[in-house]
Amino acid sequence: MKNKKVNPLVSKFTIAFLLLAALWMFVTDKEMLILGNSLILVYIVTALASRMLKKQKPKKK
């Protein structure tokens, strides 16, 4: 069996989507739903930004 390495971004997206699904299923208060969605959106943006920053190479003068 091959040893596969999972992309960390895929793992973070999977966690975010599972949290969103649980949030939408179990939360009935509208304000908590908005707050939870906002926090998960911040988590996704942070994951994308950290991935983009890792790809950038420092410029040498």
C-alpha distance matrix in Angstrom:
0.0 3.8 6.5 9.1 12.7 15.0 18.5 21.0 23.5 21.3 21.1 24.9 25.7 23.8 25.7 28.9 28.6 28.0 31.0 33.0 32.3 33.3 36.3 37.6 37.2 38.8 41.4 44.7 46.8 47.0 47.4 44.4 42.3 43.6 43.0 39.4 38.7 40.2 38.2 34.9 36.1 36.8 33.3 31.8 34.3 33.6 29.8 30.7 33.3 31.2 28.5 31.4 33.0 29.9 29.8 33.5 34.4 37.6 40.5 42.2 45.9
3.8 0.0 3.8 6.0 9.6 12.3 15.5 18.3 20.7 18.9 19.0 22.7 23.6 22.1 24.2 27.2 27.2 27.0 29.8 31.8 31.4 32.6 35.4 36.7 36.7 38.4 40.6 44.0 45.8 45.8 46.0 43.1 41.0 42.0 41.3 37.9 37.0 38.2 36.2 33.0 33.9 34.5 31.0 29.4 31.6 30.9 27.1 27.7 30.2 28.1 25.3 28.0 29.6 26.4 26.2 29.8 30.7 33.9 36.8 38.5 42.2
6.5 3.8 0.0 3.8 6.7 9.8 13.0 15.4 18.2 16.8 16.5 20.1 21.4 20.2 21.9 25.0 25.4 25.1 27.7 29.9 29.9 30.8 33.4 35.0 35.2 36.6 38.7 42.2 43.8 43.8 43.8 40.8 38.9 39.8 38.9 35.5 34.7 35.8 33.6 30.5 31.5 31.8 28.3 27.0 29.1 28.0 24.3 25.2 27.5 25.1 22.6 25.5 26.8 23.6 23.8 27.4 28.3 31.4 34.4 36.2 39.9
9.1 6.0 3.8 0.0 3.8 6.4 9.5 12.3 14.8 13.3 13.4 17.0 18.0 17.0 19.1 21.9 22.2 22.3 24.9 26.9 27.0 28.3 30.7 32.1 32.6 34.2 36.1 39.5 41.0 40.8 40.8 38.0 35.9 36.7 35.9 32.5 31.6 32.6 30.6 27.4 28.2 28.6 25.2 23.6 25.7 24.9 21.1 21.8 24.3 22.2 19.5 22.3 23.9 21.0 21.0 24.7 25.9 29.2 32.2 34.2 38.0
12.7 9.6 6.7 3.8 0.0 3.8 6.5 8.9 11.7 11.0 11.0 14.2 15.7 15.3 17.0 19.6 20.5 20.9 23.1 25.1 25.7 26.9 29.0 30.7 31.4 32.9 34.4 37.9 39.1 38.8 38.5 35.7 33.9 34.3 33.3 30.1 29.2 29.9 27.7 24.7 25.4 25.5 22.1 20.7 22.6 21.5 17.8 18.6 20.9 18.5 16.0 19.0 20.4 17.4 17.7 21.4 22.8 25.9 29.1 31.2 35.0
15.0 12.3 9.8 6.4 3.8 0.0 3.8 6.2 8.5 7.3 7.4 10.7 12.0 11.6 13.5 16.0 16.7 17.3 19.5 21.3 22.1 23.4 25.4 27.0 27.9 29.4 30.9 34.3 35.5 35.1 34.9 32.1 30.2 30.7 29.8 26.6 25.5 26.4 24.3 21.2 21.9 22.2 18.9 17.3 19.5 18.7 14.9 15.8 18.4 16.5 14.0 17.2 19.0 16.5 17.0 20.7 22.7 25.8 29.0 31.5 35.2
18.5 15.5 13.0 9.5 6.5 3.8 0.0 3.8 5.4 5.4 6.7 9.0 10.2 11.0 12.9 14.6 15.8 17.1 18.9 20.3 21.6 23.2 24.7 26.2 27.6 29.2 30.2 33.6 34.4 33.7 33.3 30.8 28.8 28.8 27.9 25.0 23.7 24.1 22.3 19.2 19.4 19.6 16.5 14.5 16.3 15.6 11.8 12.3 14.9 13.1 10.4 13.5 15.5 13.3 13.6 17.4 19.6 22.7 25.9 28.6 32.2
21.0 18.3 15.4 12.3 8.9 6.2 3.8 0.0 3.8 5.4 5.1 6.3 8.7 9.9 10.7 12.4 14.4 15.5 16.7 18.4 20.1 21.3 22.5 24.5 26.0 27.2 28.0 31.4 32.0 31.4 30.7 28.0 26.4 26.4 25.1 22.2 21.3 21.4 19.2 16.5 17.0 16.7 13.4 12.1 13.9 12.7 9.0 10.4 12.8 10.7 8.9 12.5 14.0 12.1 13.4 16.9 19.3 22.0 25.4 28.2 31.7
23.5 20.7 18.2 14.8 11.7 8.5 5.4 3.8 0.0 3.8 5.4 5.1 6.2 8.6 9.9 10.5 12.3 14.2 15.3 16.4 18.3 20.0 20.8 22.4 24.3 25.8 26.3 29.5 30.0 29.0 28.4 26.1 24.1 23.8 22.9 20.2 18.7 18.9 17.2 14.2 14.1 14.2 11.3 9.1 11.0 10.5 6.7 7.4 10.5 9.5 7.4 10.6 12.9 11.9 12.8 16.1 19.0 21.8 24.9 28.1 31.5
21.3 18.9 16.8 13.3 11.0 7.3 5.4 5.4 3.8 0.0 3.8 5.5 5.1 6.1 8.6 9.8 10.5 12.2 14.2 15.2 16.4 18.4 19.7 21.0 22.5 24.3 25.3 28.5 29.5 28.7 28.5 26.1 23.8 24.0 23.4 20.4 18.8 19.7 18.2 14.8 15.1 16.1 13.0 10.7 13.3 13.5 9.9 10.5 13.9 13.2 11.1 14.0 16.6 15.5 16.0 19.4 22.3 25.3 28.3 31.5 34.9
21.1 19.0 16.5 13.4 11.0 7.4 6.7 5.1 5.4 3.8 0.0 3.8 5.5 5.1 6.3 8.7 10.0 10.7 12.4 14.3 15.5 16.7 18.3 20.1 21.3 22.6 23.8 27.2 28.2 27.8 27.6 24.8 22.9 23.4 22.4 19.2 18.3 19.3 17.2 14.0 15.2 15.8 12.3 11.0 14.0 13.5 10.1 12.0 15.0 13.7 12.4 15.9 17.8 16.5 17.8 21.2 23.9 26.6 29.9 32.9 36.3
24.9 22.7 20.1 17.0 14.2 10.7 9.0 6.3 5.1 5.5 3.8 0.0 3.8 5.4 5.1 6.2 8.7 10.0 10.6 12.3 14.3 15.4 16.3 18.3 20.1 21.1 21.7 25.1 25.7 25.1 24.5 21.8 20.1 20.3 19.1 16.1 15.2 15.8 13.6 10.5 11.6 12.0 8.5 7.5 10.6 10.1 7.0 9.4 12.3 11.4 10.9 14.2 16.0 15.5 17.1 20.1 23.1 25.5 28.7 31.9 35.2
25.7 23.6 21.4 18.0 15.7 12.0 10.2 8.7 6.2 5.1 5.5 3.8 0.0 3.8 5.4 5.0 6.1 8.5 9.8 10.4 12.2 14.2 15.0 16.3 18.3 19.9 20.6 23.7 24.5 23.6 23.4 21.0 18.7 18.9 18.4 15.4 13.7 14.8 13.5 9.9 10.5 12.0 9.2 6.9 10.3 11.1 8.4 9.6 13.1 13.2 12.2 14.9 17.4 17.3 18.3 21.2 24.5 27.0 30.0 33.4 36.6
23.8 22.1 20.2 17.0 15.3 11.6 11.0 9.9 8.6 6.1 5.1 5.4 3.8 0.0 3.8 5.4 5.2 6.2 8.6 9.9 10.6 12.3 14.1 15.4 16.6 18.3 19.6 22.9 24.2 23.8 24.0 21.3 19.0 19.9 19.5 16.1 14.9 16.7 15.2 11.6 13.0 14.8 11.8 10.3 13.9 14.5 11.7 13.3 16.7 16.5 15.4 18.4 20.7 20.2 21.3 24.4 27.5 30.2 33.3 36.5 39.8
25.7 24.2 21.9 19.1 17.0 13.5 12.9 10.7 9.9 8.6 6.3 5.1 5.4 3.8 0.0 3.8 5.6 5.2 6.2 8.6 10.0 10.6 12.1 14.3 15.5 16.5 17.6 21.1 22.2 22.1 21.9 18.9 17.1 18.2 17.2 13.7 13.3 15.0 12.9 9.6 12.0 13.2 9.9 9.7 13.5 13.4 11.3 13.7 16.7 16.2 16.0 19.1 20.9 20.6 22.3 25.2 28.2 30.5 33.8 36.9 40.2
28.9 27.2 25.0 21.9 19.6 16.0 14.6 12.4 10.5 9.8 8.7 6.2 5.0 5.4 3.8 0.0 3.8 5.5 5.1 6.1 8.7 9.9 10.3 12.2 14.2 15.4 15.8 19.1 19.8 19.2 19.0 16.3 14.2 14.9 14.2 10.8 9.8 11.5 9.9 6.3 8.4 10.2 7.5 7.0 10.8 11.6 10.2 12.2 15.1 15.4 15.6 18.2 20.1 20.5 22.0 24.6 27.9 30.1 33.1 36.5 39.6
28.6 27.2 25.4 22.2 20.5 16.7 15.8 14.4 12.3 10.5 10.0 8.7 6.1 5.2 5.6 3.8 0.0 3.8 5.4 5.0 6.1 8.6 9.6 10.5 12.2 14.2 15.1 18.2 19.5 18.8 19.4 16.9 14.2 15.2 15.5 12.0 10.5 13.1 12.3 8.7 10.2 13.0 10.9 9.6 13.3 14.8 13.1 14.5 17.7 18.4 18.0 20.4 22.8 23.1 24.2 26.9 30.3 32.7 35.6 39.0 42.1
28.0 27.0 25.1 22.3 20.9 17.3 17.1 15.5 14.2 12.2 10.7 10.0 8.5 6.2 5.2 5.5 3.8 0.0 3.8 5.4 5.1 6.2 8.5 10.0 10.7 12.2 13.9 17.2 18.9 19.0 19.7 16.8 14.5 16.3 16.2 12.5 12.0 14.9 13.6 10.4 12.9 15.2 12.8 12.4 16.2 17.1 15.4 17.4 20.5 20.6 20.4 23.2 25.3 25.3 26.7 29.5 32.7 35.1 38.2 41.5 44.7
31.0 29.8 27.7 24.9 23.1 19.5 18.9 16.7 15.3 14.2 12.4 10.6 9.8 8.6 6.2 5.1 5.4 3.8 0.0 3.8 5.5 5.2 6.0 8.6 9.9 10.6 11.4 14.9 16.1 16.3 16.5 13.4 11.5 13.3 12.8 9.0 9.3 12.0 10.4 7.7 10.9 12.9 10.9 11.5 15.0 15.7 14.9 17.1 19.8 20.0 20.5 23.2 24.9 25.3 27.0 29.5 32.8 34.8 37.9 41.3 44.3
33.0 31.8 29.9 26.9 25.1 21.3 20.3 18.4 16.4 15.2 14.3 12.3 10.4 9.9 8.6 6.1 5.0 5.4 3.8 0.0 3.8 5.5 5.0 6.1 8.5 10.1 10.4 13.3 14.5 14.0 14.7 12.2 9.4 11.0 11.5 8.0 7.0 10.4 10.1 7.3 9.6 12.5 11.4 11.3 14.5 16.1 15.6 17.2 19.9 20.8 21.2 23.4 25.4 26.2 27.6 30.0 33.4 35.5 38.3 41.8 44.7
32.3 31.4 29.9 27.0 25.7 22.1 21.6 20.1 18.3 16.4 15.5 14.3 12.2 10.6 10.0 8.7 6.1 5.1 5.5 3.8 0.0 3.8 5.4 5.2 6.2 8.7 10.2 13.0 15.1 15.1 16.5 14.0 11.2 13.5 14.4 11.0 10.3 13.9 13.8 11.1 13.2 16.2 14.9 14.6 18.0 19.5 18.6 20.1 23.1 23.9 23.9 26.2 28.5 29.0 30.2 32.8 36.2 38.5 41.4 44.8 47.8
33.3 32.6 30.8 28.3 26.9 23.4 23.2 21.3 20.0 18.4 16.7 15.4 14.2 12.3 10.6 9.9 8.6 6.2 5.2 5.5 3.8 0.0 3.8 5.5 5.1 6.0 8.1 11.5 13.7 14.5 15.7 12.7 10.7 13.7 13.9 10.4 11.1 14.5 13.8 11.7 14.7 17.1 15.7 16.2 19.6 20.6 19.9 22.0 24.7 25.1 25.5 28.1 30.0 30.4 32.0 34.5 37.8 39.9 43.0 46.3 49.3
36.3 35.4 33.4 30.7 29.0 25.4 24.7 22.5 20.8 19.7 18.3 16.3 15.0 14.1 12.1 10.3 9.6 8.5 6.0 5.0 5.4 3.8 0.0 3.8 5.5 5.5 5.6 9.0 10.5 11.0 12.0 9.0 6.9 10.0 10.3 7.1 8.1 11.5 11.2 9.9 12.8 15.1 14.5 15.3 18.3 19.5 19.5 21.5 23.8 24.6 25.4 27.7 29.4 30.3 32.0 34.2 37.6 39.4 42.4 45.8 48.6
37.6 36.7 35.0 32.1 30.7 27.0 26.2 24.5 22.4 21.0 20.1 18.3 16.3 15.4 14.3 12.2 10.5 10.0 8.6 6.1 5.2 5.5 3.8 0.0 3.8 5.8 5.9 8.0 10.2 10.1 12.1 10.2 7.1 10.1 11.7 9.2 9.0 12.7 13.4 12.0 13.9 16.9 16.7 16.8 19.7 21.5 21.4 22.8 25.4 26.6 27.1 29.1 31.2 32.2 33.5 35.7 39.2 41.2 44.0 47.5 50.3
37.2 36.7 35.2 32.6 31.4 27.9 27.6 26.0 24.3 22.5 21.3 20.1 18.3 16.6 15.5 14.2 12.2 10.7 9.9 8.5 6.2 5.1 5.5 3.8 0.0 3.8 6.1 8.2 11.3 12.3 14.6 12.4 10.1 13.5 14.8 12.2 12.6 16.3 16.5 15.0 17.3 20.2 19.5 19.8 22.9 24.4 24.0 25.7 28.4 29.3 29.6 31.9 34.0 34.7 36.0 38.5 41.9 44.0 46.9 50.4 53.2
38.8 38.4 36.6 34.2 32.9 29.4 29.2 27.2 25.8 24.3 22.6 21.1 19.9 18.3 16.5 15.4 14.2 12.2 10.6 10.1 8.7 6.0 5.5 5.8 3.8 0.0 3.8 6.5 9.4 11.5 13.3 10.7 9.5 13.2 13.9 11.5 13.0 16.4 16.2 15.4 18.2 20.5 19.8 20.8 23.8 25.0 24.9 26.9 29.3 30.0 30.8 33.1 34.9 35.6 37.3 39.6 43.0 44.8 47.8 51.2 54.1
41.4 40.6 38.7 36.1 34.4 30.9 30.2 28.0 26.3 25.3 23.8 21.7 20.6 19.6 17.6 15.8 15.1 13.9 11.4 10.4 10.2 8.1 5.6 5.9 6.1 3.8 0.0 3.8 5.8 7.9 9.5 7.1 6.3 10.1 10.9 9.3 11.0 14.1 14.3 14.2 16.8 18.9 18.9 20.2 22.7 24.0 24.5 26.4 28.4 29.4 30.5 32.6 34.2 35.3 37.1 39.1 42.5 44.1 47.0 50.4 53.1
44.7 44.0 42.2 39.5 37.9 34.3 33.6 31.4 29.5 28.5 27.2 25.1 23.7 22.9 21.1 19.1 18.2 17.2 14.9 13.3 13.0 11.5 9.0 8.0 8.2 6.5 3.8 0.0 3.8 6.2 8.9 7.9 7.4 10.7 12.3 11.7 13.0 15.9 16.8 17.0 19.1 21.3 21.8 22.9 25.2 26.7 27.5 29.1 31.1 32.4 33.5 35.3 37.0 38.3 40.0 41.8 45.3 46.9 49.6 53.1 55.7
46.8 45.8 43.8 41.0 39.1 35.5 34.4 32.0 30.0 29.5 28.2 25.7 24.5 24.2 22.2 19.8 19.5 18.9 16.1 14.5 15.1 13.7 10.5 10.2 11.3 9.4 5.8 3.8 0.0 3.8 5.6 5.4 6.3 8.9 10.1 10.6 12.4 14.4 15.5 16.6 18.4 20.2 21.2 22.7 24.5 25.9 27.2 28.8 30.3 31.8 33.3 34.9 36.3 37.9 39.7 41.2 44.7 46.0 48.6 52.1 54.5
47.0 45.8 43.8 40.8 38.8 35.1 33.7 31.4 29.0 28.7 27.8 25.1 23.6 23.8 22.1 19.2 18.8 19.0 16.3 14.0 15.1 14.5 11.0 10.1 12.3 11.5 7.9 6.2 3.8 0.0 3.8 5.5 5.1 6.3 8.7 9.9 10.6 12.4 14.4 15.4 16.5 18.5 20.1 21.1 22.6 24.4 25.9 27.1 28.5 30.4 31.8 33.0 34.6 36.5 38.1 39.4 43.0 44.2 46.7 50.2 52.4
47.4 46.0 43.8 40.8 38.5 34.9 33.3 30.7 28.4 28.5 27.6 24.5 23.4 24.0 21.9 19.0 19.4 19.7 16.5 14.7 16.5 15.7 12.0 12.1 14.6 13.3 9.5 8.9 5.6 3.8 0.0 3.8 5.4 5.2 6.2 8.5 9.9 10.6 12.4 14.3 15.3 16.7 18.5 20.1 21.2 22.6 24.5 25.9 26.9 28.7 30.5 31.7 32.8 34.9 36.7 37.8 41.3 42.3 44.7 48.1 50.3
44.4 43.1 40.8 38.0 35.7 32.1 30.8 28.0 26.1 26.1 24.8 21.8 21.0 21.3 18.9 16.3 16.9 16.8 13.4 12.2 14.0 12.7 9.0 10.2 12.4 10.7 7.1 7.9 5.4 5.5 3.8 0.0 3.8 5.4 5.0 5.9 8.4 9.7 10.4 12.1 14.0 15.3 16.4 18.3 19.9 21.0 22.5 24.4 25.5 26.9 28.7 30.2 31.3 33.0 35.1 36.4 39.8 40.9 43.6 47.0 49.4
42.3 41.0 38.9 35.9 33.9 30.2 28.8 26.4 24.1 23.8 22.9 20.1 18.7 19.0 17.1 14.2 14.2 14.5 11.5 9.4 11.2 10.7 6.9 7.1 10.1 9.5 6.3 7.4 6.3 5.1 5.4 3.8 0.0 3.8 5.5 5.1 6.1 8.5 9.9 10.6 12.1 14.2 15.3 16.5 18.3 19.9 21.1 22.6 24.2 25.8 27.1 28.6 30.2 31.8 33.5 35.1 38.6 40.0 42.6 46.1 48.5
43.6 42.0 39.8 36.7 34.3 30.7 28.8 26.4 23.8 24.0 23.4 20.3 18.9 19.9 18.2 14.9 15.2 16.3 13.3 11.0 13.5 13.7 10.0 10.1 13.5 13.2 10.1 10.7 8.9 6.3 5.2 5.4 3.8 0.0 3.8 5.5 5.2 6.1 8.7 10.0 10.5 12.4 14.3 15.4 16.4 18.3 20.0 21.1 22.3 24.3 25.9 26.9 28.4 30.4 32.0 33.2 36.8 38.0 40.4 43.9 46.1
43.0 41.3 38.9 35.9 33.3 29.8 27.9 25.1 22.9 23.4 22.4 19.1 18.4 19.5 17.2 14.2 15.5 16.2 12.8 11.5 14.4 13.9 10.3 11.7 14.8 13.9 10.9 12.3 10.1 8.7 6.2 5.0 5.5 3.8 0.0 3.8 5.5 5.1 6.2 8.7 9.9 10.7 12.5 14.4 15.4 16.6 18.5 20.2 21.0 22.6 24.6 25.8 26.8 28.8 30.8 31.9 35.3 36.3 38.8 42.3 44.5
39.4 37.9 35.5 32.5 30.1 26.6 25.0 22.2 20.2 20.4 19.2 16.1 15.4 16.1 13.7 10.8 12.0 12.5 9.0 8.0 11.0 10.4 7.1 9.2 12.2 11.5 9.3 11.7 10.6 9.9 8.5 5.9 5.1 5.5 3.8 0.0 3.8 5.4 5.1 6.2 8.5 9.9 10.6 12.4 14.3 15.3 16.6 18.6 19.9 21.2 22.8 24.5 25.7 27.3 29.3 30.8 34.2 35.5 38.3 41.7 44.2
38.7 37.0 34.7 31.6 29.2 25.5 23.7 21.3 18.7 18.8 18.3 15.2 13.7 14.9 13.3 9.8 10.5 12.0 9.3 7.0 10.3 11.1 8.1 9.0 12.6 13.0 11.0 13.0 12.4 10.6 9.9 8.4 6.1 5.2 5.5 3.8 0.0 3.8 5.5 5.2 6.1 8.7 9.8 10.6 12.3 14.2 15.3 16.6 18.2 20.0 21.2 22.6 24.3 26.0 27.5 29.1 32.6 34.1 36.7 40.2 42.7
40.2 38.2 35.8 32.6 29.9 26.4 24.1 21.4 18.9 19.7 19.3 15.8 14.8 16.7 15.0 11.5 13.1 14.9 12.0 10.4 13.9 14.5 11.5 12.7 16.3 16.4 14.1 15.9 14.4 12.4 10.6 9.7 8.5 6.1 5.1 5.4 3.8 0.0 3.8 5.5 5.0 6.3 8.7 9.9 10.5 12.3 14.3 15.4 16.3 18.3 20.0 21.0 22.3 24.4 26.1 27.2 30.7 31.9 34.3 37.8 40.2
38.2 36.2 33.6 30.6 27.7 24.3 22.3 19.2 17.2 18.2 17.2 13.6 13.5 15.2 12.9 9.9 12.3 13.6 10.4 10.1 13.8 13.8 11.2 13.4 16.5 16.2 14.3 16.8 15.5 14.4 12.4 10.4 9.9 8.7 6.2 5.1 5.5 3.8 0.0 3.8 5.4 5.1 6.3 8.8 10.0 10.5 12.4 14.4 15.3 16.5 18.5 20.0 20.9 22.7 24.8 26.1 29.4 30.6 33.3 36.7 39.2
34.9 33.0 30.5 27.4 24.7 21.2 19.2 16.5 14.2 14.8 14.0 10.5 9.9 11.6 9.6 6.3 8.7 10.4 7.7 7.3 11.1 11.7 9.9 12.0 15.0 15.4 14.2 17.0 16.6 15.4 14.3 12.1 10.6 10.0 8.7 6.2 5.2 5.5 3.8 0.0 3.8 5.4 4.9 6.3 8.7 9.8 10.6 12.5 14.2 15.3 16.7 18.5 20.0 21.3 23.2 24.9 28.3 29.9 32.7 36.2 38.9
36.1 33.9 31.5 28.2 25.4 21.9 19.4 17.0 14.1 15.1 15.2 11.6 10.5 13.0 12.0 8.4 10.2 12.9 10.9 9.6 13.2 14.7 12.8 13.9 17.3 18.2 16.8 19.1 18.4 16.5 15.3 14.0 12.1 10.5 9.9 8.5 6.1 5.0 5.4 3.8 0.0 3.8 5.3 5.1 6.2 8.5 9.8 10.7 12.2 14.2 15.4 16.6 18.3 20.1 21.6 23.0 26.6 28.1 30.6 34.2 36.8
36.8 34.5 31.8 28.6 25.5 22.2 19.6 16.7 14.2 16.1 15.8 12.0 12.0 14.8 13.2 10.2 13.0 15.2 12.9 12.5 16.2 17.1 15.1 16.9 20.2 20.5 18.9 21.3 20.2 18.5 16.7 15.3 14.2 12.4 10.7 9.9 8.7 6.3 5.1 5.4 3.8 0.0 3.8 5.5 5.1 6.0 8.6 9.9 10.3 12.1 14.1 15.2 16.2 18.2 20.2 21.2 24.7 25.8 28.4 31.9 34.3
33.3 31.0 28.3 25.2 22.1 18.9 16.5 13.4 11.3 13.0 12.3 8.5 9.2 11.8 9.9 7.5 10.9 12.8 10.9 11.4 14.9 15.7 14.5 16.7 19.5 19.8 18.9 21.8 21.2 20.1 18.5 16.4 15.3 14.3 12.5 10.6 9.8 8.7 6.3 4.9 5.3 3.8 0.0 3.8 5.6 5.2 6.2 8.7 9.9 10.6 12.4 14.4 15.4 16.7 18.8 20.5 23.8 25.2 28.2 31.5 34.3
31.8 29.4 27.0 23.6 20.7 17.3 14.5 12.1 9.1 10.7 11.0 7.5 6.9 10.3 9.7 7.0 9.6 12.4 11.5 11.3 14.6 16.2 15.3 16.8 19.8 20.8 20.2 22.9 22.7 21.1 20.1 18.3 16.5 15.4 14.4 12.4 10.6 9.9 8.8 6.3 5.1 5.5 3.8 0.0 3.8 5.4 5.1 6.3 8.6 10.0 10.7 12.4 14.3 15.6 17.1 19.0 22.5 24.4 27.1 30.7 33.5
34.3 31.6 29.1 25.7 22.6 19.5 16.3 13.9 11.0 13.3 14.0 10.6 10.3 13.9 13.5 10.8 13.3 16.2 15.0 14.5 18.0 19.6 18.3 19.7 22.9 23.8 22.7 25.2 24.5 22.6 21.2 19.9 18.3 16.4 15.4 14.3 12.3 10.5 10.0 8.7 6.2 5.1 5.6 3.8 0.0 3.8 5.4 5.1 6.0 8.6 9.8 10.5 12.1 14.3 15.6 16.8 20.4 22.0 24.5 28.1 30.7
33.6 30.9 28.0 24.9 21.5 18.7 15.6 12.7 10.5 13.5 13.5 10.1 11.1 14.5 13.4 11.6 14.8 17.1 15.7 16.1 19.5 20.6 19.5 21.5 24.4 25.0 24.0 26.7 25.9 24.4 22.6 21.0 19.9 18.3 16.6 15.3 14.2 12.3 10.5 9.8 8.5 6.0 5.2 5.4 3.8 0.0 3.8 5.4 5.1 6.1 8.5 9.8 10.4 12.3 14.4 15.6 18.9 20.2 23.1 26.5 29.2
29.8 27.1 24.3 21.1 17.8 14.9 11.8 9.0 6.7 9.9 10.1 7.0 8.4 11.7 11.3 10.2 13.1 15.4 14.9 15.6 18.6 19.9 19.5 21.4 24.0 24.9 24.5 27.5 27.2 25.9 24.5 22.5 21.1 20.0 18.5 16.6 15.3 14.3 12.4 10.6 9.8 8.6 6.2 5.1 5.4 3.8 0.0 3.8 5.5 5.3 6.2 8.7 10.1 10.8 12.8 14.9 18.1 20.0 23.1 26.4 29.5
30.7 27.7 25.2 21.8 18.6 15.8 12.3 10.4 7.4 10.5 12.0 9.4 9.6 13.3 13.7 12.2 14.5 17.4 17.1 17.2 20.1 22.0 21.5 22.8 25.7 26.9 26.4 29.1 28.8 27.1 25.9 24.4 22.6 21.1 20.2 18.6 16.6 15.4 14.4 12.5 10.7 9.9 8.7 6.3 5.1 5.4 3.8 0.0 3.8 5.5 5.1 6.2 8.7 10.1 11.0 12.9 16.5 18.6 21.3 24.8 27.7
33.3 30.2 27.5 24.3 20.9 18.4 14.9 12.8 10.5 13.9 15.0 12.3 13.1 16.7 16.7 15.1 17.7 20.5 19.8 19.9 23.1 24.7 23.8 25.4 28.4 29.3 28.4 31.1 30.3 28.5 26.9 25.5 24.2 22.3 21.0 19.9 18.2 16.3 15.3 14.2 12.2 10.3 9.9 8.6 6.0 5.1 5.5 3.8 0.0 3.8 5.4 5.1 6.1 8.6 10.1 10.9 14.4 16.0 18.6 22.2 24.9
31.2 28.1 25.1 22.2 18.5 16.5 13.1 10.7 9.5 13.2 13.7 11.4 13.2 16.5 16.2 15.4 18.4 20.6 20.0 20.8 23.9 25.1 24.6 26.6 29.3 30.0 29.4 32.4 31.8 30.4 28.7 26.9 25.8 24.3 22.6 21.2 20.0 18.3 16.5 15.3 14.2 12.1 10.6 10.0 8.6 6.1 5.3 5.5 3.8 0.0 3.8 5.5 5.1 6.2 8.8 10.3 13.3 14.9 18.0 21.3 24.3
28.5 25.3 22.6 19.5 16.0 14.0 10.4 8.9 7.4 11.1 12.4 10.9 12.2 15.4 16.0 15.6 18.0 20.4 20.5 21.2 23.9 25.5 25.4 27.1 29.6 30.8 30.5 33.5 33.3 31.8 30.5 28.7 27.1 25.9 24.6 22.8 21.2 20.0 18.5 16.7 15.4 14.1 12.4 10.7 9.8 8.5 6.2 5.1 5.4 3.8 0.0 3.8 5.5 5.3 6.6 9.2 12.4 14.8 17.9 21.2 24.4
31.4 28.0 25.5 22.3 19.0 17.2 13.5 12.5 10.6 14.0 15.9 14.2 14.9 18.4 19.1 18.2 20.4 23.2 23.2 23.4 26.2 28.1 27.7 29.1 31.9 33.1 32.6 35.3 34.9 33.0 31.7 30.2 28.6 26.9 25.8 24.5 22.6 21.0 20.0 18.5 16.6 15.2 14.4 12.4 10.5 9.8 8.7 6.2 5.1 5.5 3.8 0.0 3.8 5.4 5.3 6.7 10.3 12.7 15.3 18.8 21.8
33.0 29.6 26.8 23.9 20.4 19.0 15.5 14.0 12.9 16.6 17.8 16.0 17.4 20.7 20.9 20.1 22.8 25.3 24.9 25.4 28.5 30.0 29.4 31.2 34.0 34.9 34.2 37.0 36.3 34.6 32.8 31.3 30.2 28.4 26.8 25.7 24.3 22.3 20.9 20.0 18.3 16.2 15.4 14.3 12.1 10.4 10.1 8.7 6.1 5.1 5.5 3.8 0.0 3.8 5.4 5.4 8.5 10.1 13.0 16.4 19.4
29.9 26.4 23.6 21.0 17.4 16.5 13.3 12.1 11.9 15.5 16.5 15.5 17.3 20.2 20.6 20.5 23.1 25.3 25.3 26.2 29.0 30.4 30.3 32.2 34.7 35.6 35.3 38.3 37.9 36.5 34.9 33.0 31.8 30.4 28.8 27.3 26.0 24.4 22.7 21.3 20.1 18.2 16.7 15.6 14.3 12.3 10.8 10.1 8.6 6.2 5.3 5.4 3.8 0.0 3.8 5.6 7.8 10.1 13.5 16.4 19.8
29.8 26.2 23.8 21.0 17.7 17.0 13.6 13.4 12.8 16.0 17.8 17.1 18.3 21.3 22.3 22.0 24.2 26.7 27.0 27.6 30.2 32.0 32.0 33.5 36.0 37.3 37.1 40.0 39.7 38.1 36.7 35.1 33.5 32.0 30.8 29.3 27.5 26.1 24.8 23.2 21.6 20.2 18.8 17.1 15.6 14.4 12.8 11.0 10.1 8.8 6.6 5.3 5.4 3.8 0.0 3.8 6.4 9.7 12.4 15.5 18.9
33.5 29.8 27.4 24.7 21.4 20.7 17.4 16.9 16.1 19.4 21.2 20.1 21.2 24.4 25.2 24.6 26.9 29.5 29.5 30.0 32.8 34.5 34.2 35.7 38.5 39.6 39.1 41.8 41.2 39.4 37.8 36.4 35.1 33.2 31.9 30.8 29.1 27.2 26.1 24.9 23.0 21.2 20.5 19.0 16.8 15.6 14.9 12.9 10.9 10.3 9.2 6.7 5.4 5.6 3.8 0.0 3.8 6.5 9.0 12.4 15.5
34.4 30.7 28.3 25.9 22.8 22.7 19.6 19.3 19.0 22.3 23.9 23.1 24.5 27.5 28.2 27.9 30.3 32.7 32.8 33.4 36.2 37.8 37.6 39.2 41.9 43.0 42.5 45.3 44.7 43.0 41.3 39.8 38.6 36.8 35.3 34.2 32.6 30.7 29.4 28.3 26.6 24.7 23.8 22.5 20.4 18.9 18.1 16.5 14.4 13.3 12.4 10.3 8.5 7.8 6.4 3.8 0.0 3.8 6.3 9.2 12.6
37.6 33.9 31.4 29.2 25.9 25.8 22.7 22.0 21.8 25.3 26.6 25.5 27.0 30.2 30.5 30.1 32.7 35.1 34.8 35.5 38.5 39.9 39.4 41.2 44.0 44.8 44.1 46.9 46.0 44.2 42.3 40.9 40.0 38.0 36.3 35.5 34.1 31.9 30.6 29.9 28.1 25.8 25.2 24.4 22.0 20.2 20.0 18.6 16.0 14.9 14.8 12.7 10.1 10.1 9.7 6.5 3.8 0.0 3.8 6.4 9.8
40.5 36.8 34.4 32.2 29.1 29.0 25.9 25.4 24.9 28.3 29.9 28.7 30.0 33.3 33.8 33.1 35.6 38.2 37.9 38.3 41.4 43.0 42.4 44.0 46.9 47.8 47.0 49.6 48.6 46.7 44.7 43.6 42.6 40.4 38.8 38.3 36.7 34.3 33.3 32.7 30.6 28.4 28.2 27.1 24.5 23.1 23.1 21.3 18.6 18.0 17.9 15.3 13.0 13.5 12.4 9.0 6.3 3.8 0.0 3.8 6.6
42.2 38.5 36.2 34.2 31.2 31.5 28.6 28.2 28.1 31.5 32.9 31.9 33.4 36.5 36.9 36.5 39.0 41.5 41.3 41.8 44.8 46.3 45.8 47.5 50.4 51.2 50.4 53.1 52.1 50.2 48.1 47.0 46.1 43.9 42.3 41.7 40.2 37.8 36.7 36.2 34.2 31.9 31.5 30.7 28.1 26.5 26.4 24.8 22.2 21.3 21.2 18.8 16.4 16.4 15.5 12.4 9.2 6.4 3.8 0.0 3.8
45.9 42.2 39.9 38.0 35.0 35.2 32.2 31.7 31.5 34.9 36.3 35.2 36.6 39.8 40.2 39.6 42.1 44.7 44.3 44.7 47.8 49.3 48.6 50.3 53.2 54.1 53.1 55.7 54.5 52.4 50.3 49.4 48.5 46.1 44.5 44.2 42.7 40.2 39.2 38.9 36.8 34.3 34.3 33.5 30.7 29.2 29.5 27.7 24.9 24.3 24.4 21.8 19.4 19.8 18.9 15.5 12.6 9.8 6.6 3.8 0.0
